[in-house]
Amino acid sequence: MMSGDQDSFNSYDPGKRPMTSEEAELRIDHRDEFGRVQSAKEAFRTMSWRFHGKGPHWKNVERRVNRIQNDIKRRQETSEVAPTLRALERVQKQEGNSYMLLTGATAAAPGGG
């Protein structure tokens, strides 16, 4: 005769144990060594490297670190004042206008602009 383990599913009552929680939904975020949230592709690659005991090529590591450093610099610039915004404010103060007239090659050409 078979054990009761195979028949235990037949007597399972889903009402006893709800599949969803009343709390906030559970979310698993994969993070890199810098604490940044990884995309699905990045998380898969990281898990694959760990599983196989290998790692990315040194050029790819260098490229990724440079990209992260540039992202940090860009965020710091936007938190401060961007150089183009400073130039715009300087021109507005000089001309006394709240706008800046943009001119280019098409505006200077006859019939253009």
Residue, then its C-alpha position, 0 to 999 in steps of 0.5 A: m500500500m502507498s504511503g499517506d504522503q501521496d494522498s495528502f494533497n487530496s485532503y488539502d484545503p486552500g482555505k486554511r492557508p491563504m496564498t496572498s498576504e494582506e500586507a504589502e506585496l513582497r518584492i525581491d530586489h537584486r543589488d550590486e556591490f555598490g547597493r544599486v538595484q540591478s536589472a533582470k539581465e544584470a542579476f542573471r549575469t551576476m548569479s551565473w558568474r557566481f554559480h559557474g565560479k567565473g567572472p566578467h572580463w576585466k574590460n567589462v568590469e572597467r566599463r561598468v565601473n566607469r558607467i557607474q562613476n559617470d552616473i554618480k557625477r551626472r546625478q551630482e551635477t543635476s542636484e547642483v546647477a548644470p553648466t548650461l543652466r548657469a549660462l542661461e541665467r547669466v545671459q538672462k541677467q545681462e539682457g534683462n529678459s526672462y527668456m533667451l533668443l536661440t539663433g542658428a544657421t537656419a535663422a541667419a539664412p534668408g527665408g529660414g527660421 
